[in-house]
Amino acid sequence: MSALRRVGCAAVLLLAALLVPATPAAAEPAHTSIFIELNPSTVQAGVQIEIRASCAGHPKPATVRSRAFGDITLAAHHEDELRGSVTVPTGTRAGEYRVDLRCGDGSRARTDLVVLEMKRPTRGPETGGGGAAGEQLTPPVLLAGAGAAVLAAGAALLLRQRRRTG
């Protein structure tokens, strides 16, 4: 084979290698991980939370359990995703609660839910004015003020009586 012919064959082989797309490798099926998410994950008692979870490609219903709200079942929502919602009962004490996901195949995941203490305001905000602003006067302060007013009124009456009689 002549040198010119070898160069021509090499050029054709090189061109063929560049123009023929590589055959893609067979893609492995994508497996989602096992997880559980709470939204919001910090609440006051009486608030509803949304739960989103995945059981790694097992769309069967899964159970979520917590001392904060008991047991609920999550239903398949979209592809590998499970969803549900629950309201934290109003009597739930403040604290951190474990939330466990148990998938139909026995797989598990966990997260935490924080329940905050529920405080009700006892007075208006301290915004700088108005009847609801600032600290409230305590009964001893009110009694002392009333006593001082009575003493001042009594002293004024005594002085007035002295001037009339004098």
Backbone as a chain_set.jsonl record, in Angstrom:
{"seq": "MSALRRVGCAAVLLLAALLVPATPAAAEPAHTSIFIELNPSTVQAGVQIEIRASCAGHPKPATVRSRAFGDITLAAHHEDELRGSVTVPTGTRAGEYRVDLRCGDGSRARTDLVVLEMKRPTRGPETGGGGAAGEQLTPPVLLAGAGAAVLAAGAALLLRQRRRTG", "coords": {"N": [[0.852, -1.154, 0.0], [0.561, 2.143, -0.865], [2.114, 5.13, 0.384], [0.517, 7.365, 0.123], [-1.985, 6.247, -0.061], [-2.242, 5.078, 2.473], [-2.277, 7.345, 4.119], [-4.653, 8.491, 3.235], [-6.53, 6.517, 4.01], [-6.195, 6.622, 6.782], [-7.066, 9.222, 7.254], [-9.77, 9.016, 6.534], [-10.667, 7.175, 8.466], [-10.181, 8.653, 10.798], [-11.896, 10.846, 10.389], [-14.351, 9.505, 10.351], [-14.434, 8.578, 12.97], [-14.685, 10.97, 14.345], [-17.095, 11.996, 13.404], [-19.092, 10.11, 13.949], [-21.306, 9.811, 16.486], [-20.652, 9.15, 19.921], [-21.851, 6.258, 21.489], [-24.224, 6.554, 23.958], [-23.719, 5.634, 27.352], [-25.596, 3.206, 29.093], [-28.004, 4.587, 31.112], [-28.24, 4.498, 34.601], [-31.053, 3.771, 36.638], [-32.462, 6.527, 38.335], [-32.323, 6.91, 41.756], [-34.066, 8.211, 44.397], [-33.208, 9.637, 47.526], [-33.905, 8.59, 50.903], [-35.916, 10.557, 52.821], [-37.264, 13.066, 55.074], [-39.119, 16.018, 55.423], [-40.144, 18.911, 57.195], [-42.426, 21.583, 57.113], [-43.558, 24.448, 58.446], [-40.606, 23.82, 60.48], [-40.374, 24.672, 63.013], [-42.697, 25.571, 65.322], [-45.635, 26.969, 66.96], [-47.854, 25.452, 69.309], [-50.903, 24.244, 67.918], [-50.592, 24.967, 65.297], [-50.57, 24.197, 61.808], [-48.573, 21.848, 60.047], [-46.738, 21.05, 57.093], [-45.805, 18.031, 55.573], [-43.245, 16.529, 53.789], [-41.887, 13.86, 52.022], [-39.719, 11.117, 51.013], [-39.392, 7.785, 49.906], [-37.239, 6.504, 48.636], [-37.901, 5.724, 45.916], [-40.04, 4.064, 46.402], [-43.25, 4.363, 46.164], [-45.321, 3.708, 47.871], [-47.737, 4.193, 50.524], [-46.537, 5.784, 53.515], [-45.671, 5.847, 57.01], [-45.725, 8.369, 59.468], [-44.493, 9.245, 62.587], [-44.765, 10.854, 65.732], [-44.269, 12.126, 69.037], [-45.295, 14.595, 69.322], [-47.563, 14.884, 67.695], [-48.696, 12.393, 67.153], [-49.557, 9.566, 65.042], [-49.484, 9.63, 61.485], [-50.485, 9.003, 58.085], [-48.702, 9.201, 55.113], [-49.436, 9.999, 51.77], [-48.889, 9.02, 48.319], [-47.704, 11.548, 46.193], [-46.368, 12.864, 43.961], [-44.577, 11.267, 41.566], [-41.867, 9.998, 43.162], [-42.512, 11.154, 45.55], [-43.933, 11.753, 48.75], [-46.654, 13.095, 50.581], [-48.223, 15.008, 53.207], [-50.227, 16.471, 55.846], [-50.438, 17.889, 59.121], [-51.85, 19.028, 62.179], [-50.376, 20.465, 64.965], [-51.394, 19.627, 68.13], [-53.136, 21.891, 70.357], [-52.539, 21.594, 73.061], [-49.933, 20.705, 73.227], [-46.794, 20.469, 74.729], [-44.057, 22.817, 75.005], [-40.968, 22.202, 73.332], [-38.458, 19.959, 71.9], [-39.193, 17.64, 69.446], [-38.936, 14.361, 68.189], [-39.388, 13.237, 64.872], [-40.396, 10.549, 63.087], [-40.057, 8.743, 60.062], [-41.418, 5.983, 58.48], [-41.027, 3.826, 55.939], [-42.831, 1.814, 53.49], [-41.249, -0.368, 52.801], [-39.734, -0.756, 55.004], [-37.647, 1.015, 55.328], [-36.175, 3.898, 56.905], [-36.326, 7.307, 58.133], [-35.514, 10.378, 59.797], [-36.359, 13.447, 61.495], [-36.456, 16.603, 63.237], [-38.907, 18.341, 65.181], [-39.647, 21.481, 66.445], [-41.42, 22.762, 69.079], [-42.698, 25.731, 70.156], [-43.073, 27.71, 73.16], [-46.265, 28.905, 73.943], [-47.116, 32.116, 74.221], [-49.237, 34.591, 75.443], [-49.923, 37.999, 74.827], [-49.835, 40.366, 77.492], [-50.188, 43.014, 77.679], [-50.161, 46.095, 75.781], [-47.889, 46.899, 73.042], [-44.664, 48.376, 73.635], [-44.48, 51.186, 72.328], [-44.096, 53.86, 72.563], [-46.15, 55.7, 73.124], [-49.6, 56.492, 73.863], [-52.429, 54.839, 75.39], [-52.055, 52.115, 75.687], [-49.386, 51.673, 75.743], [-46.115, 51.08, 77.146], [-45.102, 50.352, 80.597], [-47.327, 48.9, 82.977], [-48.911, 50.463, 85.746], [-48.328, 49.481, 89.072], [-50.418, 48.208, 91.752], [-49.465, 49.169, 94.409], [-48.139, 51.56, 93.68], [-50.229, 53.031, 92.605], [-51.874, 53.256, 94.901], [-50.204, 54.743, 96.609], [-50.052, 57.134, 95.178], [-52.759, 57.931, 95.247], [-53.079, 58.211, 97.995], [-51.295, 60.341, 98.513], [-52.619, 62.365, 97.134], [-54.992, 62.595, 98.63], [-53.939, 63.422, 101.11], [-52.826, 65.885, 100.336], [-55.155, 67.254, 99.606], [-56.467, 67.295, 102.076], [-54.646, 68.838, 103.594], [-54.844, 71.258, 102.239], [-57.491, 71.942, 102.81], [-57.335, 72.258, 105.612], [-55.588, 74.463, 105.803], [-57.172, 76.377, 104.607], [-59.337, 76.524, 106.372], [-58.034, 77.556, 108.641], [-57.313, 80.111, 107.781], [-59.81, 81.307, 107.553], [-60.776, 81.249, 110.162], [-58.909, 82.678, 111.48]], "CA": [[0.0, 0.0, 0.0], [1.398, 3.33, -0.984], [2.034, 6.085, 1.495], [-0.638, 8.236, -0.114], [-3.18, 5.485, 0.24], [-2.288, 4.933, 3.936], [-2.697, 8.638, 4.674], [-6.067, 8.641, 2.895], [-7.308, 5.619, 4.883], [-6.131, 7.159, 8.143], [-7.923, 10.416, 7.298], [-11.167, 8.555, 6.516], [-10.95, 6.589, 9.782], [-10.233, 9.748, 11.765], [-13.124, 11.591, 10.131], [-15.471, 8.66, 10.775], [-14.446, 8.555, 14.433], [-15.157, 12.263, 14.831], [-18.474, 12.259, 13.0], [-20.022, 9.151, 14.553], [-21.435, 10.136, 17.915], [-20.411, 8.05, 20.844], [-23.077, 5.662, 22.015], [-24.292, 6.86, 25.391], [-23.769, 4.495, 28.26], [-26.947, 3.017, 29.638], [-28.165, 5.333, 32.36], [-28.827, 3.745, 35.699], [-32.24, 4.45, 37.136], [-32.189, 7.471, 39.421], [-33.008, 6.594, 43.009], [-34.06, 9.329, 45.337], [-32.842, 9.214, 48.863], [-34.98, 8.52, 51.885], [-35.858, 11.779, 53.62], [-38.501, 13.672, 55.56], [-38.983, 17.461, 55.651], [-41.291, 19.574, 57.811], [-42.51, 23.004, 56.786], [-42.305, 24.838, 59.098], [-40.086, 22.841, 61.434], [-40.497, 25.305, 64.328], [-44.075, 26.068, 65.377], [-46.344, 27.006, 68.23], [-48.936, 24.472, 69.334], [-52.084, 24.709, 67.213], [-50.237, 25.342, 63.927], [-50.497, 23.084, 60.856], [-47.301, 21.683, 59.351], [-46.752, 20.237, 55.88], [-44.759, 17.014, 55.609], [-42.832, 16.046, 52.47], [-40.949, 12.765, 52.255], [-39.459, 10.189, 49.922], [-38.967, 6.455, 50.347], [-36.271, 5.973, 47.665], [-38.52, 5.043, 44.788], [-41.17, 3.24, 46.836], [-44.332, 5.336, 46.343], [-46.382, 3.216, 48.748], [-47.922, 5.065, 51.69], [-45.575, 5.656, 54.606], [-46.182, 6.322, 58.293], [-44.921, 9.34, 60.211], [-44.86, 9.159, 64.004], [-44.11, 11.795, 66.642], [-44.993, 12.385, 70.29], [-45.925, 15.914, 69.218], [-48.871, 14.835, 67.032], [-49.181, 11.032, 66.948], [-49.242, 8.894, 63.78], [-50.241, 9.97, 60.28], [-50.056, 8.291, 56.886], [-48.413, 10.048, 53.956], [-49.861, 9.394, 50.511], [-48.087, 9.365, 47.142], [-48.098, 12.854, 45.658], [-45.807, 13.07, 42.624], [-43.477, 10.33, 41.348], [-41.352, 9.361, 44.38], [-42.742, 12.049, 46.68], [-45.075, 11.524, 49.634], [-47.017, 14.339, 51.272], [-49.317, 15.011, 54.163], [-50.197, 17.612, 56.762], [-50.947, 17.599, 60.455], [-51.864, 20.176, 63.083], [-49.837, 20.169, 66.291], [-52.473, 19.941, 69.07], [-52.905, 23.09, 71.169], [-52.017, 21.244, 74.38], [-48.572, 20.169, 73.122], [-45.807, 21.242, 75.497], [-42.891, 23.336, 74.283], [-39.816, 21.309, 73.352], [-38.013, 19.386, 70.633], [-39.808, 16.335, 69.258], [-38.433, 13.553, 67.085], [-40.398, 12.854, 63.889], [-39.861, 9.376, 62.395], [-40.693, 8.259, 58.837], [-41.22, 4.548, 58.227], [-41.492, 3.505, 54.589], [-43.463, 0.511, 53.33], [-40.232, -1.422, 52.701], [-38.982, -0.798, 56.261], [-36.648, 2.088, 55.391], [-36.522, 4.926, 57.887], [-35.649, 8.607, 58.168], [-36.027, 11.159, 60.927], [-36.05, 14.862, 61.609], [-36.941, 17.137, 64.507], [-39.907, 19.403, 65.204], [-39.52, 22.302, 67.648], [-42.667, 23.415, 69.472], [-42.384, 26.879, 71.004], [-44.031, 28.047, 74.203], [-47.28, 29.825, 73.444], [-47.311, 33.223, 75.152], [-50.241, 35.573, 75.052], [-49.538, 39.313, 75.337], [-50.609, 40.843, 78.641], [-50.385, 44.455, 77.512], [-49.816, 46.581, 74.452], [-46.463, 47.038, 72.758], [-44.022, 49.602, 74.099], [-44.183, 51.919, 71.101], [-43.78, 55.251, 72.833], [-47.278, 56.592, 73.366], [-50.917, 55.868, 73.874], [-52.836, 54.2, 76.636], [-51.633, 50.723, 75.773], [-47.933, 51.586, 75.669], [-45.313, 51.172, 78.358], [-45.387, 49.475, 81.718], [-48.537, 49.185, 83.735], [-48.645, 50.854, 87.123], [-48.694, 48.432, 90.017], [-51.331, 48.712, 92.787], [-48.847, 50.013, 95.442], [-47.864, 52.887, 93.133], [-51.527, 53.704, 92.523], [-52.314, 53.584, 96.265], [-49.367, 55.831, 97.119], [-50.489, 58.358, 94.493], [-54.074, 58.316, 95.78], [-52.858, 58.678, 99.37], [-50.685, 61.673, 98.45], [-53.662, 63.306, 96.705], [-55.892, 62.802, 99.78], [-53.204, 64.238, 102.082], [-52.727, 67.248, 99.805], [-56.488, 67.864, 99.704], [-56.708, 67.545, 103.504], [-53.808, 69.961, 104.008], [-55.428, 72.47, 101.647], [-58.697, 72.268, 103.592], [-56.909, 72.761, 106.917], [-55.074, 75.818, 105.61], [-58.311, 77.247, 104.29], [-60.085, 76.716, 107.616], [-57.243, 78.416, 109.516], [-57.404, 81.478, 107.283], [-61.157, 81.813, 107.851], [-60.934, 81.438, 111.602], [-57.843, 83.484, 111.99]], "C": [[0.9, 1.22, 0.0], [1.161, 4.264, 0.196], [0.821, 6.983, 1.357], [-1.942, 7.52, 0.245], [-3.332, 5.306, 1.757], [-2.775, 6.211, 4.594], [-4.183, 8.847, 4.413], [-6.947, 7.777, 3.78], [-7.331, 6.133, 6.319], [-7.032, 8.373, 8.288], [-9.393, 10.026, 7.332], [-11.545, 7.973, 7.876], [-11.067, 7.674, 10.86], [-11.518, 10.543, 11.614], [-14.344, 10.796, 10.592], [-15.576, 8.639, 12.301], [-14.983, 9.858, 15.003], [-16.634, 12.502, 14.524], [-19.487, 11.304, 13.622], [-20.118, 9.471, 16.043], [-21.202, 8.9, 18.771], [-21.751, 7.535, 21.358], [-23.133, 5.94, 23.51], [-24.356, 5.582, 26.215], [-25.18, 4.395, 28.821], [-27.028, 3.707, 30.989], [-28.792, 4.434, 33.413], [-30.059, 4.48, 36.187], [-31.889, 5.332, 38.328], [-33.001, 7.076, 40.651], [-32.932, 7.813, 43.912], [-33.707, 8.789, 46.709], [-34.082, 9.139, 49.746], [-34.85, 9.757, 52.755], [-37.247, 12.162, 54.099], [-38.207, 15.136, 55.847], [-40.274, 17.988, 56.256], [-41.266, 21.04, 57.433], [-43.743, 23.6, 57.446], [-41.867, 23.765, 60.088], [-40.04, 23.397, 62.851], [-41.852, 25.987, 64.369], [-44.519, 26.272, 66.815], [-47.421, 25.939, 68.162], [-50.159, 25.078, 68.659], [-51.838, 25.064, 65.76], [-50.143, 24.082, 63.058], [-49.124, 23.051, 60.196], [-47.511, 20.783, 58.132], [-45.57, 19.275, 55.959], [-44.509, 16.535, 54.182], [-41.765, 14.994, 52.703], [-40.737, 11.968, 50.975], [-38.959, 8.885, 50.517], [-38.13, 5.765, 49.276], [-36.925, 5.139, 46.574], [-39.661, 4.119, 45.153], [-42.344, 4.164, 47.131], [-45.481, 4.848, 47.217], [-46.553, 4.178, 49.913], [-46.892, 4.754, 52.78], [-46.195, 6.243, 55.865], [-45.188, 7.288, 58.918], [-45.425, 9.322, 61.646], [-44.057, 10.177, 64.804], [-44.936, 11.915, 67.916], [-45.703, 13.725, 70.235], [-47.327, 15.826, 68.629], [-49.401, 13.436, 66.777], [-48.727, 10.451, 65.622], [-50.097, 9.457, 62.654], [-49.672, 9.162, 59.121], [-49.858, 9.29, 55.764], [-48.815, 9.295, 52.694], [-48.948, 9.84, 49.379], [-48.622, 10.652, 46.539], [-47.649, 13.007, 44.21], [-44.578, 12.181, 42.503], [-43.054, 9.677, 42.658], [-41.668, 10.15, 45.637], [-44.021, 11.683, 47.43], [-45.368, 12.824, 50.355], [-48.165, 14.111, 52.23], [-49.225, 16.259, 55.008], [-50.824, 17.191, 58.077], [-50.908, 18.891, 61.263], [-51.338, 19.727, 64.439], [-50.918, 20.558, 67.3], [-52.119, 21.112, 69.994], [-52.329, 22.77, 72.545], [-50.593, 20.716, 74.37], [-47.588, 21.075, 73.859], [-44.656, 21.703, 74.61], [-41.74, 22.342, 74.408], [-39.467, 20.824, 71.961], [-38.537, 17.958, 70.547], [-39.208, 15.641, 68.043], [-39.605, 13.181, 66.182], [-39.789, 11.74, 63.039], [-40.713, 9.015, 61.188], [-40.382, 6.776, 58.712], [-41.867, 4.221, 56.891], [-42.084, 2.1, 54.554], [-42.476, -0.639, 53.255], [-39.375, -1.525, 53.964], [-37.909, 0.264, 56.387], [-37.129, 3.172, 56.344], [-35.732, 6.207, 57.655], [-36.226, 9.357, 59.352], [-35.603, 12.6, 60.809], [-36.604, 15.327, 62.945], [-37.942, 18.25, 64.275], [-39.729, 20.152, 66.512], [-40.856, 22.989, 67.886], [-42.299, 24.502, 70.472], [-43.465, 27.085, 72.05], [-44.991, 29.094, 73.664], [-47.518, 30.897, 74.501], [-48.337, 34.179, 74.589], [-49.806, 36.926, 75.613], [-50.442, 39.733, 76.493], [-50.859, 42.34, 78.572], [-49.955, 44.845, 76.102], [-48.319, 46.701, 74.259], [-45.926, 48.365, 73.267], [-43.56, 50.387, 72.881], [-43.981, 53.4, 71.33], [-44.955, 56.17, 73.042], [-48.579, 55.834, 73.372], [-51.176, 55.14, 75.169], [-52.345, 52.782, 76.787], [-50.121, 50.58, 75.832], [-47.302, 51.612, 77.053], [-45.745, 50.204, 79.433], [-46.667, 49.89, 82.418], [-48.138, 49.585, 85.154], [-49.118, 49.744, 88.046], [-49.603, 49.008, 91.087], [-50.649, 49.524, 93.887], [-48.557, 51.435, 94.949], [-49.16, 53.681, 93.043], [-52.019, 54.124, 93.908], [-51.498, 54.735, 96.851], [-49.77, 57.152, 96.484], [-51.824, 58.847, 95.023], [-53.933, 58.847, 97.203], [-52.257, 60.072, 99.397], [-51.715, 62.714, 98.04], [-54.619, 63.604, 97.85], [-55.205, 63.671, 100.827], [-53.095, 65.688, 101.616], [-54.071, 67.96, 99.902], [-56.812, 68.189, 101.157], [-55.903, 68.733, 104.007], [-54.356, 71.264, 103.462], [-56.669, 72.89, 102.411], [-58.33, 72.837, 104.961], [-56.392, 74.193, 106.809], [-56.21, 76.795, 105.343], [-59.122, 77.55, 105.55], [-59.328, 77.65, 108.564], [-57.345, 79.866, 109.086], [-58.76, 82.08, 107.627], [-61.311, 82.108, 109.339], [-59.938, 82.441, 112.161], [-57.912, 84.9, 111.724]], "O": [[1.864, 1.312, 0.76], [0.15, 4.187, 0.895], [0.173, 7.325, 2.346], [-2.872, 8.121, 0.783], [-4.448, 5.377, 2.27], [-3.589, 6.171, 5.517], [-4.899, 9.332, 5.289], [-7.989, 8.23, 4.254], [-8.363, 6.084, 6.988], [-7.688, 8.546, 9.315], [-10.18, 10.625, 8.065], [-12.632, 8.248, 8.384], [-11.944, 7.614, 11.722], [-12.16, 10.879, 12.609], [-15.271, 11.367, 11.167], [-16.674, 8.677, 12.854], [-15.66, 9.855, 16.031], [-17.337, 13.142, 15.306], [-20.646, 11.68, 13.799], [-19.124, 9.406, 16.766], [-21.515, 7.773, 18.385], [-22.666, 8.314, 21.624], [-22.204, 5.605, 24.245], [-24.968, 4.59, 25.818], [-25.864, 5.404, 28.994], [-26.228, 3.448, 31.888], [-29.749, 3.706, 33.145], [-30.095, 5.71, 36.147], [-31.124, 4.94, 39.209], [-34.221, 6.929, 40.581], [-31.859, 8.366, 44.15], [-33.898, 7.607, 46.994], [-35.166, 9.579, 49.361], [-33.802, 9.988, 53.358], [-38.259, 11.661, 53.609], [-37.18, 15.465, 56.44], [-41.366, 17.565, 55.877], [-40.209, 21.67, 57.434], [-44.864, 23.289, 57.046], [-42.659, 22.909, 60.483], [-39.705, 22.674, 63.79], [-42.135, 26.871, 63.56], [-43.872, 25.814, 67.757], [-47.855, 25.563, 67.073], [-50.429, 26.271, 68.8], [-52.776, 25.428, 65.05], [-49.693, 23.034, 63.519], [-48.576, 24.091, 59.831], [-48.347, 19.879, 58.142], [-44.472, 19.658, 56.363], [-45.441, 16.181, 53.461], [-40.842, 15.205, 53.489], [-41.466, 12.119, 49.994], [-38.209, 8.872, 51.493], [-38.295, 4.568, 49.037], [-36.547, 3.991, 46.342], [-40.202, 3.446, 44.277], [-42.435, 4.701, 48.234], [-46.516, 5.511, 47.295], [-45.621, 4.904, 50.258], [-46.445, 3.617, 52.937], [-47.13, 7.04, 55.794], [-43.978, 7.062, 58.901], [-46.63, 9.376, 61.894], [-42.855, 10.351, 64.601], [-46.162, 11.815, 67.877], [-46.62, 13.97, 71.019], [-48.201, 16.603, 69.012], [-50.49, 13.305, 66.219], [-47.653, 10.787, 65.124], [-51.284, 9.728, 62.838], [-48.533, 8.699, 59.166], [-50.726, 10.119, 55.491], [-48.562, 8.097, 52.568], [-48.314, 10.893, 49.455], [-49.831, 10.83, 46.391], [-48.472, 13.253, 43.328], [-43.629, 12.336, 43.272], [-43.808, 8.879, 43.214], [-41.134, 9.837, 46.702], [-45.044, 11.352, 46.83], [-44.453, 13.571, 50.703], [-48.955, 13.176, 52.097], [-48.263, 17.02, 54.905], [-51.63, 16.263, 58.137], [-50.041, 19.741, 61.055], [-51.799, 18.729, 64.993], [-51.327, 21.719, 67.327], [-50.959, 21.299, 70.362], [-51.677, 23.63, 73.138], [-50.087, 20.314, 75.418], [-47.554, 22.286, 73.641], [-44.326, 21.07, 73.607], [-41.557, 21.718, 75.453], [-40.088, 21.217, 70.973], [-38.346, 17.163, 71.467], [-38.998, 16.261, 67.001], [-40.687, 12.85, 66.666], [-38.789, 11.953, 62.353], [-41.941, 8.982, 61.273], [-39.228, 6.361, 58.825], [-43.083, 4.321, 56.727], [-41.869, 1.299, 55.464], [-42.817, -1.768, 53.605], [-38.407, -2.284, 54.0], [-37.311, 0.404, 57.455], [-38.329, 3.342, 56.561], [-34.645, 6.205, 57.078], [-37.298, 9.016, 59.852], [-34.635, 12.938, 60.129], [-37.159, 14.531, 63.702], [-37.846, 19.004, 63.306], [-39.665, 19.536, 67.576], [-41.364, 23.704, 67.022], [-41.673, 24.236, 71.498], [-44.617, 26.694, 71.863], [-44.58, 30.052, 73.01], [-48.065, 30.607, 75.565], [-48.307, 34.53, 73.409], [-49.363, 36.998, 76.76], [-51.649, 39.491, 76.477], [-51.665, 42.87, 79.337], [-49.45, 44.022, 75.339], [-47.56, 46.614, 75.225], [-46.65, 49.359, 73.322], [-42.411, 50.277, 72.452], [-43.718, 54.135, 70.378], [-44.743, 57.379, 73.133], [-48.653, 54.683, 72.942], [-50.26, 54.861, 75.942], [-52.227, 52.288, 77.908], [-49.619, 49.463, 75.96], [-47.895, 52.111, 78.009], [-46.617, 49.359, 79.232], [-47.037, 51.064, 82.446], [-47.142, 49.097, 85.689], [-50.172, 49.144, 87.83], [-49.562, 50.217, 91.316], [-51.226, 50.534, 94.291], [-48.709, 52.398, 95.7], [-49.188, 54.868, 93.368], [-52.529, 55.233, 94.07], [-52.052, 55.608, 97.519], [-49.827, 58.177, 97.163], [-52.008, 60.046, 95.227], [-54.592, 59.818, 97.574], [-52.658, 60.903, 100.211], [-51.689, 63.835, 98.547], [-55.021, 64.754, 98.028], [-55.834, 64.573, 101.38], [-53.254, 66.613, 102.413], [-54.123, 69.141, 100.245], [-57.374, 69.247, 101.442], [-56.42, 69.552, 104.767], [-54.333, 72.28, 104.157], [-56.877, 74.082, 102.639], [-58.951, 73.797, 105.418], [-56.726, 75.039, 107.638], [-56.182, 77.928, 105.823], [-59.542, 78.686, 105.769], [-59.959, 78.47, 109.232], [-57.453, 80.758, 109.927], [-58.838, 83.261, 107.963], [-61.913, 83.113, 109.718], [-60.155, 82.987, 113.242], [-57.026, 85.649, 112.135]]}, "num_chains": 1, "name": "protein.A"}
